[in-house]
Amino acid sequence: MPAVRDPNQPCIDESNCDWEMATLCAFNQTQSEGQASFLICMDEESSSTKDALAASQNCCSDSSIDYSALKQCFAGESGQELLDEASKIFNKKLPGHATVPHTFVNGL
């Protein structure tokens, strides 16, 4: 669950929400194994680039994610819709102060 309080404001540790949007667009294309692989790669890429799309391009091939579909999602309405939904989920699950990362086990 990306840490998105308000999709129109900067996300945690960012001046925007590009990393969360790229991650959501990737996760929308794959299941748990691909999501884990993509997220690990994005964490590693964050130390060498501040460009979420450049990082995601490097991570797509290792995760069986179509970069052109991710890029289209990121630039279009789908990405914003995913970010809006992530914000609703984040605020419902963690309405007050939250630490990030925050771990849930079996939805709790």
Stockholm file with secondary structure:
# STOCKHOLM 1.0

chainA/1-108         MPAVRDPNQPCIDESNCDWEMATLCAFNQTQSEGQASFLICMDEESSSTKDALAASQNCCSDSSIDYSALKQCFAGESGQELLDEASKIFNKKLPGHATVPHTFVNGL
#=GR chainA/1-108 SS CCCCSCTTSCCTTSSSSHHHHHHHHHHTTSCHHHHHHHHHHHHHHTTTCSCHHHHHHHHHHHHTCCHHHHHHHHHSHHHHHHHHHHHHHHHHHCCSCCCSSCCCSTTC
#=GC SS_cons         CCCCSCTTSCCTTSSSSHHHHHHHHHHTTSCHHHHHHHHHHHHHHTTTCSCHHHHHHHHHHHHTCCHHHHHHHHHSHHHHHHHHHHHHHHHHHCCSCCCSSCCCSTTC
//
